Amino acid sequence: MLSTILHRPVRYTFAATLILGLILLSTFHSTRPSSASLTHHRSAHLDHERDWMDGTSVRLEDIVDAATSSLESRVREFDHDAAKRDLGIDIGSGITLERYKADLQSNWNEFFHPSSSGSSTGSQAPSRGTILDKALSKLSLLPDPSVISDNSSEAIPKFIYTTDLAPPDQLPDQFQSWITQNEDWATMFVSDEQIDEWLERSLNQGKDVDERKTRTETEMIQESGGRTGDSEDKDEIGVVEEMKSLKGDWGVVRADLFRYLVLLLNGGIYTDSDTASVLPISQWARNPIQAQSPVAMLEVLPRLLRMAHSAWTGVDDVGFQTILEPEGHDRDGGPSLLVALEIDAPDSGTNWREEGFVRGIQIAQWTIMAKKGHPVLLDVVGRALRRGKEVKDGGNRDVNILDWSGPGAFTDAVLRYLLVRYGFHPSQVSRLTEPIQIGDVVIMPVHSFRADASEGFQGDHRVVWHGFFGRWKGGE
């Protein structure tokens, strides 16, 4: 019996910012070389100056510096102590965009690079399968144009992943709705015992999880006899070692980490086995409200880069209309991360601590949609794995799993990214009544992933039902 069923199938408030951008655009268009790409001439772009009208010089580098300075100022305004005291949110005091980038690099080197297992040093660790490159490109205010092109044309893979302690034929009946509601998506089941084989194969062979073939995870593992290439002759990658160490006592953490890892390395949707698809995925957050960035320059920069790329390459498929597209929106693939609020205590007045939540504004992690390589995923994985090493080495078993790897940790990771990359404070995602898009992230309102029933229309934004069956507890 197969363990997997497969189916084939703005506006801008700051006029000065826009005017400055158009000045820069006129510079690019009037100085385009006859050939060669923007990537080849990027250094020339940064140094290039041209007098415009009254002789004022405009450099792309100056605009990037101004945007960076504005973003840093906005990040410094965030009151970490108050957020932790009032909402339990722990983004980290003194966090900056550069520190965040360094943390991601450290996470990759320590846990994903074979020769640096157990060590966070070695800044030259290569980005296997461009995962690290993708993560860092999301953080650059002026990314490599080739990376932008790759990211914008890459849709979220149509794979739905789940895991469970029980075999797939014992999943709750409601889970079948993911298949019936989304016939153009493949549904993949990875058992707890298969997680290690899947992870080793993904990393050691440098392949994505699914390989886009009509085979089950079980079949692929059986075909290799349970082996994963030449892994026995290689250094064991840190993440594999740490995931194996979580078996048994820390199975819940292991299941949490699997959801982040499968999306980090492959992209798609992860959803718990006790959930149901109330509305088809194609109907999720179809027209989110485009949030206006508190740092106006951040909204202009990506458009300038695309428009400049058109000017320098002679490809005229990007015009002035491009400047009206929301920042972070991938025309072919939608947002890079889609999540939903689980609780919004500032709005509801709920005593979130007494109700058993670990954050006053908490993001659900039983269902997550993401493109591979998203910084939020590398961030939450690295922090959870490092916490695991501390627990293991220190022998401290008095740890809250919800903070270690669960919704507390995931909420912090999402809000940390929104702060350092876009200057959005946690309070700005409160009181949502419609889905909102902040850069490349879409956040849906409370109850979007907590519909009242597992079937039947309950509103445009109630798209997932969660049964809270506690299947991760196993036989406890």
C-alpha positions in Angstrom: 0.0 0.0 0.0 1.4 3.4 -1.0 2.2 5.7 1.9 1.8 8.7 -0.4 -1.0 9.7 -2.7 0.2 11.8 -5.6 -1.8 13.8 -8.1 -0.4 15.4 -11.3 -2.0 17.3 -12.9 0.4 51.0 -4.0 0.6 53.4 -3.6 3.4 55.7 -2.0 3.0 58.4 0.6 6.4 59.9 0.3 6.5 61.6 -3.1 10.1 62.7 -2.6 11.1 59.0 -2.5 9.4 58.2 -5.8 10.8 61.3 -7.5 14.3 60.4 -6.3 13.8 56.9 -7.7 12.7 58.3 -11.1 15.7 60.5 -11.2 17.9 57.5 -10.7 15.9 55.6 -13.4 16.5 58.3 -15.9 20.2 58.0 -15.2 20.1 54.3 -16.0 18.1 54.6 -19.1 20.2 57.4 -20.6 23.5 55.5 -20.0 22.6 51.9 -21.0 25.5 50.1 -22.7 24.9 48.2 -26.0 25.3 44.8 -24.4 26.2 42.9 -21.2 24.0 42.3 -18.2 23.4 44.3 -15.0 25.2 41.6 -13.0 28.3 42.2 -15.1 28.2 45.9 -14.6 26.8 46.0 -11.1 30.0 47.6 -9.6 29.8 50.2 -12.3 26.2 51.0 -11.3 27.3 51.6 -7.7 30.0 54.0 -8.7 28.3 55.7 -11.6 27.2 59.3 -11.4 25.4 61.5 -13.8 24.4 65.1 -13.5 20.6 65.6 -13.8 18.9 68.8 -14.5 20.6 71.3 -12.1 23.7 69.2 -11.7 22.7 67.1 -8.7 24.5 63.8 -8.6 22.5 60.7 -7.7 24.2 57.4 -6.9 22.5 54.1 -6.3 25.0 53.5 -3.5 23.8 56.7 -1.8 20.2 55.6 -2.0 21.0 52.1 -0.6 22.9 53.8 2.2 20.0 56.0 3.0 17.6 53.1 3.0 19.9 51.1 5.2 20.2 54.0 7.7 16.4 54.5 7.8 15.9 50.8 8.4 18.5 50.6 11.2 16.8 53.6 12.8 13.4 51.9 12.6 14.8 48.7 14.1 16.4 50.6 17.0 13.0 52.1 17.8 11.7 48.6 18.7 11.3 48.2 22.5 12.5 44.6 23.0 12.0 44.6 26.8 8.4 45.8 26.5 7.6 43.2 23.9 9.0 40.4 26.0 7.3 41.6 29.1 3.8 42.3 27.6 3.6 39.7 24.8 6.4 37.2 25.5 8.0 38.0 22.2 11.8 37.5 22.2 13.2 38.8 19.0 16.6 39.6 20.7 17.9 42.9 22.0 20.4 44.6 19.8 19.3 42.7 16.7 20.4 44.3 13.4 20.2 43.3 9.8 23.9 42.6 9.6 23.8 40.6 12.8 20.8 38.6 11.5 22.8 37.8 8.3 25.7 36.6 10.4 23.5 34.4 12.5 22.1 32.7 9.4 25.6 32.1 8.0 26.6 30.7 11.4 23.6 28.4 11.4 24.4 27.1 8.0 28.1 26.5 8.8 27.4 24.8 12.1 24.6 22.5 11.0 24.5 22.1 7.3 28.1 22.1 6.1 29.7 18.6 6.5 33.2 19.7 7.3 32.1 22.1 10.0 29.8 19.9 12.0 29.6 21.1 15.6 31.4 24.4 14.8 29.9 27.8 13.8 33.2 29.0 12.4 34.3 29.1 8.8 32.7 32.0 6.9 33.5 30.4 3.6 31.1 27.5 3.9 29.5 26.9 0.5 25.7 27.2 0.2 24.7 23.7 -0.8 21.9 23.8 -3.4 21.8 27.7 -3.2 19.7 27.4 0.0 22.0 29.9 1.9 22.2 32.1 -1.2 18.4 32.3 -1.4 18.2 33.1 2.3 20.8 35.9 2.1 19.3 37.3 -1.1 16.1 38.0 0.7 18.0 40.2 3.1 20.0 42.3 0.7 18.6 45.7 -0.1 20.2 45.5 -3.5 20.4 41.8 -4.3 22.2 40.1 -7.2 19.8 40.5 -10.2 20.3 36.9 -11.2 19.1 35.8 -7.7 16.1 38.1 -8.0 15.2 36.6 -11.3 15.4 33.1 -10.0 13.4 33.8 -6.9 10.6 35.7 -8.7 10.0 33.0 -11.3 10.0 30.2 -8.8 6.5 29.3 -7.6 6.0 27.4 -4.3 6.3 23.7 -5.2 2.9 22.0 -5.2 3.7 19.5 -2.5 1.9 19.1 0.9 4.0 17.3 3.6 2.9 15.8 6.8 4.4 13.4 9.4 2.9 11.2 12.2 3.9 8.4 14.6 1.2 6.3 13.1 1.2 4.8 9.5 -0.5 6.8 6.8 -3.5 4.5 6.7 -4.3 5.5 10.2 -4.4 9.3 9.7 -7.6 11.1 10.7 -10.3 11.0 8.1 -10.3 14.8 7.9 -6.8 14.8 6.4 -8.2 13.3 3.2 -9.5 16.8 2.4 -6.1 18.0 1.5 -6.2 15.6 -1.4 -9.8 16.1 -2.5 -9.6 19.9 -2.2 -6.2 20.2 -4.0 -6.0 17.8 -6.8 -3.1 19.6 -8.5 -1.0 19.2 -5.3 0.9 16.1 -4.3 0.5 14.9 -0.7 3.6 13.4 0.8 3.7 11.4 4.1 7.1 11.0 5.8 7.0 8.8 8.9 9.1 9.6 12.0 11.4 6.7 11.1 11.9 8.0 7.6 12.9 11.5 8.6 16.6 10.7 9.0 16.8 8.9 5.7 15.1 11.8 4.0 17.3 14.3 5.6 20.6 12.5 4.8 19.6 11.9 1.2 18.6 15.5 0.7 21.8 16.9 2.1 24.4 14.3 1.0 23.0 14.0 -2.5 22.3 17.7 -2.8 18.8 17.0 -4.1 15.4 18.4 -3.2 13.1 16.3 -1.1 10.6 15.4 -3.7 12.6 14.9 -6.9 9.3 15.5 -8.7 8.7 11.9 -9.4 5.6 9.8 -8.8 7.2 7.7 -6.1 6.6 7.7 -2.4 9.2 8.5 0.3 9.0 4.9 1.4 9.8 3.6 -2.1 12.7 5.9 -2.6 14.2 4.8 0.8 13.6 1.1 0.1 15.2 1.4 -3.3 18.5 2.5 -1.7 18.3 -0.2 0.9 18.0 2.4 3.6 21.4 3.8 2.6 22.0 7.4 1.7 24.8 7.4 -0.8 28.3 7.4 0.6 27.3 9.0 3.9 29.2 6.5 5.9 32.4 7.7 4.3 31.6 11.4 5.0 31.5 13.6 8.0 27.9 13.4 9.4 26.3 16.8 8.8 25.4 18.6 12.1 21.7 18.8 11.5 21.5 15.0 10.9 23.4 14.3 14.0 21.2 16.6 16.1 18.0 15.2 14.6 19.0 11.7 15.5 19.8 12.7 19.1 16.2 14.0 19.5 14.7 10.6 18.9 12.7 9.2 21.9 12.6 11.8 24.6 12.4 14.8 22.3 10.2 13.5 19.6 8.0 16.5 19.6 11.0 18.8 18.9 12.0 16.5 16.1 8.5 16.7 14.5 8.7 20.5 14.9 12.1 20.7 13.2 11.0 18.4 10.3 8.3 20.9 9.2 10.8 23.7 9.1 13.5 21.6 7.4 11.3 20.2 4.7 10.2 23.7 3.7 13.7 25.1 4.0 15.2 22.5 1.8 12.3 22.0 -0.6 9.4 24.5 -0.2 5.7 23.7 -0.3 3.2 23.3 2.5 3.6 21.5 5.7 0.5 20.7 7.7 -0.1 18.5 10.8 -1.9 15.2 10.3 -4.9 16.4 12.4 -5.8 19.3 10.0 -8.2 19.7 7.1 -8.2 21.8 4.0 -11.5 23.8 4.3 -10.9 25.9 1.2 -8.6 25.0 -1.7 -5.0 26.4 -1.5 -5.6 28.4 -4.6 -8.2 30.5 -2.7 -5.9 31.4 0.2 -5.2 35.1 0.7 -5.8 35.9 -3.0 -5.9 39.6 -2.6 -3.9 40.6 0.6 -3.7 44.1 1.7 -0.3 45.5 0.7 1.3 47.0 3.8 3.1 50.2 3.3 6.6 50.0 4.7 7.5 52.3 7.5 10.8 52.7 5.6 9.7 54.3 2.3 13.0 53.7 0.5 12.6 50.0 0.8 9.6 50.0 -1.4 11.4 51.8 -4.2 14.7 50.0 -4.4 13.5 46.6 -5.8 11.7 48.4 -8.6 14.7 50.5 -9.5 16.8 47.4 -9.7 14.4 45.6 -12.1 14.0 48.8 -14.2 17.7 49.3 -14.3 18.2 45.7 -15.3 15.9 46.3 -18.3 17.7 49.5 -19.2 21.2 47.9 -19.1 20.3 44.7 -20.9 18.0 46.2 -23.5 15.1 43.9 -22.5 12.1 46.2 -22.3 9.7 43.8 -20.5 9.9 45.8 -17.4 8.4 49.3 -17.6 7.2 52.1 -15.4 4.3 49.9 -14.3 6.8 47.8 -12.3 7.2 50.6 -9.8 3.6 50.1 -8.7 4.1 46.4 -7.8 4.2 45.6 -4.1 7.8 45.0 -2.8 8.5 41.3 -2.3 5.6 40.2 -4.5 6.7 37.5 -7.0 4.6 37.9 -10.1 4.7 34.3 -11.0 4.9 32.6 -7.6 3.1 34.7 -4.9 4.6 35.3 -1.5 7.6 33.5 -0.2 6.0 32.8 3.2 2.4 32.5 4.2 1.3 32.0 7.8 -1.7 32.8 10.1 -2.1 34.3 13.5 -3.2 31.8 16.2 -4.0 34.4 18.9 -4.0 38.2 19.0 -4.3 39.1 22.7 -4.0 42.9 22.2 -7.1 42.7 20.0 -9.2 40.0 21.9 -8.1 41.0 25.4 -7.4 37.3 26.1 -5.2 36.5 29.1 -2.8 34.5 26.8 -0.7 33.1 29.6 -3.6 31.7 31.5 -4.9 30.2 28.2 -1.7 28.3 27.7 -0.2 30.4 24.9 3.5 31.4 25.0 3.1 34.6 23.0 0.4 37.3 23.2 0.6 37.6 19.4 1.3 34.0 18.3 1.7 32.6 14.8 0.4 29.1 14.1 2.9 26.5 13.0 0.7 23.5 12.4 0.3 24.8 8.8 3.0 26.8 7.0 3.5 27.6 3.3 6.9 28.7 2.1 9.4 28.8 -0.7 12.6 26.9 -0.1 15.5 28.8 1.5 13.4 31.4 3.4 15.4 33.1 6.1 12.7 32.5 8.7 13.2 28.8 8.4 17.0 28.8 8.6 16.7 31.1 11.6 14.2 28.9 13.6 16.0 25.7 12.7 19.4 27.0 13.7 18.2 28.4 17.0 16.3 25.3 17.9 19.2 23.0 17.1 21.6 25.1 19.1 19.1 25.0 22.0 19.0 21.3 21.7 22.7 21.0 22.0 22.6 23.1 25.2 19.9 20.9 26.7 21.8 17.8 25.8 25.2 19.1 27.0 23.8 20.7 30.2 21.4 18.0 31.2 18.6 20.6 31.8 15.3 18.9 30.9 13.2 21.7 32.4 12.6 23.4 29.1 9.4 24.6 27.4 9.1 22.9 24.0 6.8 25.6 22.8 9.6 28.1 23.3 12.3 25.7 22.1 10.9 24.6 18.7 7.2 25.2 18.8 4.9 28.2 18.1 6.9 30.5 20.4 10.1 30.0 18.6 8.4 30.2 15.2 6.6 33.4 16.1 9.8 35.0 17.2 11.5 34.0 13.9 8.8 35.5 11.8 8.6 38.7 13.7 12.4 39.0 13.8 12.5 38.8 10.0 9.8 41.4 9.6 11.6 43.7 11.9 15.2 43.5 10.5 14.2 43.3 6.8 11.2 45.6 6.6 11.2 47.6 9.8 7.8 46.2 10.9 7.2 46.0 14.7 5.1 43.1 16.1 2.2 45.5 17.1 1.7 46.2 13.4 0.4 42.6 12.7 -2.2 42.9 15.5 -5.9 43.5 14.8 -5.9 42.0 11.3 -9.3 41.5 9.7 -7.9 40.7 6.2 -4.7 39.0 5.0 -1.8 41.4 4.9 1.3 41.3 2.8 4.5 42.7 4.3 7.3 42.4 1.7 7.5 38.7 0.7 5.4 37.5 3.8 1.6 37.2 3.9 0.0 37.0 7.4 -3.6 35.8 7.6 -6.0 36.8 10.5 -6.8 34.8 13.6 -9.1 31.9 12.8 -7.7 31.5 9.2 -6.0 28.3 10.3 -8.6 27.6 13.1 -11.8 27.2 11.2 -14.8 26.1 13.3 -15.5 22.9 11.2 -13.4 20.7 9.0 -15.7 21.3 6.0 -18.1 23.8 4.6 -17.7 27.5 3.7 -17.1 29.5 6.8 -15.8 32.8 5.3 -13.1 33.7 2.8 -10.3 33.6 5.2 -11.1 30.4 7.2 -9.1 28.0 5.1 -7.7 25.4 7.5 -9.3 23.4 10.3 -7.1 22.0 13.2 -8.4 19.2 15.3 -5.9 19.6 18.2 -5.8 15.8 18.5 -2.4 15.8 20.2 -1.1 13.0 17.9 2.4 14.0 18.6 2.0 12.7 22.1 1.8 9.2 20.8 1.0 6.7 23.5 1.6 9.0 26.4 
